[in-house]
Amino acid sequence: MIIAGDIGGTKTVLALYSLEAGKMNRVRQAVFPSKGPKTLEEIIEKFLVDEKGLSIEAGCFGVAGAVLGGKCKTTNLPWELDELKLADFVKAKKVKLLNDLEAAAFGMLFLNPTEKIHLNPDGKINNSGNIAVIAAGTGLGEAILFWDGEKYHPSASEGGHCDFAPTNNLEIDLFLWLRQHYPDHVSYERILSGPGLFNIFRFLTETGVEKPTEALTLRLKTEPDSSAVVSQMALANSDPAAVATLNLFVSIYGKEASNLSLKCLGTGGVFIGGGIAPKILPFMNNGKFLEGFFAKGRFLGLMKSIPIQVAINPEAPLIGASNYAARLIGI
């Protein structure tokens, strides 16, 4: 038996798996609110309360936060996690903590073909070579799946906080607008995230590049999720400012995905995770993302050969954590 978890600031998903003849079967899964409990162990104890005499071989938890030396102080929770203490608590031989995007990246290797959407028709599927993983959601996550010649290893990154590098006049104006609001540092996360998407909308409308319709303006006054409203109006093609927002968003998304791919020489492909891409697939597929991804001058040929896939299964982090736990014991 192994235990796996996807630990987020809002909810914690835990699951038990049995390993039989090298095949992993999910036995049970449960979702708990993360707010309230003082420790992760408190949630695990509740999850395992009816599992008398259970013997757990290994565990792995994907967690929102930087994992250093087997320990993690969670980003949005007052928890301090420790691999050795967790292993002792569940009486497992080994427990591993992964950054949440490391877990998601590893999980994408195990998704079914129907759970991934291909964006690059000319991409050549390659079962070896490093893979770049990028995920815009609440923030911007980036990770690398490193190929050692035999298998993949997830490697964490905080690349989403790298400096935003504008590539044309409109993006230069966007950078200057953002610098007024974030004078200390303008990162890609200020653009490629839920809040970042609305930053783009504000830039386009406040500087007069685009003018929103009255219908959109009214919805923004009455509905709490401004980015979702803009996305919905864009997908319905009912507001030109919203459409322009998503076009600029996916263009910069493509450029940063290709930046990450170049930095890790991601000939194995690019995986796109996070909550935003699956919701705006028509814009991810309208050519703007690929135009941004290919815009690498002398490396155009390489970029055109790289497969790009959007993961549409939100359980990728849990799938990754469970499969990593199985690897810990040689399965």
N, C-alpha and C positions, 0 to 999 in steps of 0.2 A: 504494500500500500504506500502511496505517496500523497502528500498534501500540497496544494498549490493555491496561490492567492493573487488577486489584483487589488492593490491597496491604493485607493484614491482619497482625495480630500472630502468627498461627499459620501461615497459608499465603498465598502469592502466586500469583495466577492471571494469566497473560499470554496474549494472543491476537493473531494477525495477521489483518488483513482486507484484501481487495482491493476496490477501488471501480471498478465498471464500469457505465457509463451511468447514474450516479447511484444505483446499487444496491450495497449493502454485502454482501459474502459472506465468511463466516469461512473462512479458509484452514487455520489450525492453532491449537490451544489446548493449554496445558500448565499443570500445577499443581506448584509447588515449595514446600518448607518454608521459612518465613521465618527461622526460628531457624538460626543457623550462618553464613550469608553475612554478610560485613562491610558490604556495600553492595547496593543494588538493582541497580546496574550489573553486579555479579557474576552475578546471576540472569539479567539480560537477555542477557549475553554467552553464557551456557549455552543459553538459549532460541534464540538466533540462530546458534549455532555451525555449523549445516549450511546456512544461508541465504547462500551466497556470491553476491556481486554484488547483493544485495537493496537496492532503493532505497525508503526510507521517507519519505513526505511529511510525516506528522504523527503525534503520539502524545498520549495522555492517560492519566493514572493516577489512580484513586481511592485515597486513602490515609487510614488511620486517624490523624488528627491535624489540627491547625489549619494551614491554608496561609496564609502571610502574605508578601506581596511576591514570590510565585512560589517560596517556599521552605517547607519543612516539616521539623520535627524530629519524627519518628514517636513516637507515644505509647508503644507497647510494644516498640519496637525501637531499637537504637542507630544508626539511620540518619538522615542529614541529606540531604534531597532538594532539588534545585535544578533548576528548569525549563530554564535555559540550559545547564547542564552535561549534563542528560539529552538535550537536543536535539543537543548537540555529540557525545555518545556514540553516538547512533543515527543521526547525520548527517541529522536531519530539519529541515525549515524551522521547525516550531513544535511545542512540547511543552507541555501544560498539566497542572498538578497541581490536582486537586479533592479536597476533603474527601470521605471515603468516603460520607457521606450525601448530599452534593451529587451525586455520581455516581449513587447509587441513585435519588435523586429524579428526575434527568434520565432515567434508564433506564426509569422507570415510564411515561413518556410514550410509549414505544415497545413496551410489552407488548401482547400479543394480548388480546382480550376474555376468552378462556378462562383467562388468567393473573391475572385480578383478580376478587375476590369482592365484590359490592356488599352493604353493610350497611344503607343507608338506602333503603327502598322508595319514599319520597317525594322523594328527591333528584333534582334536575333537572340532567342532564348539560349542562355548559356548556363549550364549547371555547375560552373566553377567561376572563380573571380569574385572580388569583393562586391558587396551590395550596399548602396547608399539608401538610408531610410529616413524619410522626412515626414513630419506629421503636424499639420496645423489644426489646432483645436482651441482650447482655452488659452494655451500658449503655443510656442513653436518648438517641437521636439526634433532632435536630429540624432541619429545613431549610425553605426556601421556594422555590417556583418562581414567579418574578416574571414577569408578563405585560406586555410593553412595547407592546402594541397589535398586534404582528405575530407575535412568537414568545416562547418561554419562556427564562428565564435562571435557572440554579440559584444560590441564595444560601445560604451556610453560616450556621449558628447554633450557639450553645452553650446553647440554651434548656432543655435537659434538666437543667442545673445551677441553674435558677431556684428560688426558695424554694417549697416545698410549701405550698399554701394550703388548709387543711381547710375543708369546707363544712357539716359536721354533727357531732353529738356523737361518733359513732364515729370519724370522721376526726380530730377534735380529740384524742381519746384516743390514736389512732395517732401523731399528731404528737408528743404528750408522751412517748410510749414511745420514739419514734425519737430525740428530743432527748436522752434519757438515754444513748443509744449514739453519737450524733453531735452533741455539744454545740456545735460550731462552726457547723454549717450542715446543715439538713435540706432536701435538694433533692428534686425529683420523681424523680430517678434512684434515690434510696434506696428507691423504691416500684415504679417502672415499669421493671423490668429483671429479669434472672434472679435475682440476689441479692436484689433488692427484693421479688420475689414471696415468697421465703422469709422476708423480714422481716415481711411481712404475716401469714404463718402463725405465726411466733413470737409476734408481738403478740397475735393472737387466742387462742392456746393458753396463753401464759405469763400473760396477764391473766385467764384463766378465761372469756372470752367464748365460746370453743368448746373441745370436748374431742376430741382425736384418738382413733381406734380403736387397738387394740393392733397390728393389722396394719400400719397406717401407721407407728406408733412403731418397730416392728421393722424395717421397710424403711429408715427414716431412719438406723438404727444400722448397717445393712449395705451400703447403696448410696451411692456418692459424690455423685451429683447430687441434692441435696435438693429443689431447685425442680422438677426433672423428676418426681421421685417424687410430690410433692404434686399436680402437674398431672395425672399419670396416674391417681391415685386419684380426683381430682375428675371427670375425664372419664368414668371408670367408675362414677361416682356411688356409690362405695363408702366414702366418708368424709365426714361432714358438715363437719368442720373444713376439709378440703381444698376442698370445694364453696364454703364461705363465703369462703375465701381468694381463689379465682378470681373470685367475684362482686364482691368489693371491689376486686380488681385491675382488672377491666374497667370498673367504674364510674369509678374515678379516671382510668383511661386515657381514657375518653370525655370526662371533664371537662378534662383537659389538652389533648386534641386540639382541643376547641372553644376553649380559651384561645388556642392557637396560631392557629387559624382566624380568630378575632376580631382578633388582633394584626396579621395581614397582610391582613385582609378577604378571606378565601379563598373567594370566590364561585365559583372554578373547581373547588373540591372539596378533599377530604382524601385523601391517600394514606397508607396504613399499611404500613410495611415492617418489617424486623427479623425475627428468627427465632421470636419467641414467638407472635404473632398467628396465623400459619398452623397452628400446632400446637394452638391452643385455640379453633378456629373455632366450635364449639358454644356456648362461653361468649361469644365476641364477638357471636354472633347471638341470644343469649337475651333481649335487651332491656335489659340493665343498661348496656351501653356507650352505647346510644342515649339512655337515660334520663339518663345523665351528660352526654352531648354536648348534649342539648336544654336542660339546666338553666341557661339564661342569661336568665331573666326576660323583660324587654321585647324581647329579641332571639330569642325562641323561634321566631317565624315565619321569620327568616333562617336559623337553624340547621336547621330542618326541611327547608329547600330545598336544603341543601348535600349533594352526593353524597359518599359515603364508600366507598372501595375498599381492600381488603386485597390487596397484591401477594403472590402465592404462588410467583413465580419467583425463586429465590435468586440468579440471575445478573443481577439488575437493575443492580448497580454496574458490572459489566463491560459490559453493554449501554449504560449511560449513558456510560461512558468512551469507548467506541468511537464512539458517535454524536456526542459532543462533539468528538472528534478530527476527524471528518468535517466538522463545522461549521467548524473552524479553517481548512480549506482551501476553504470555500465550497460544500461538498456538502450 
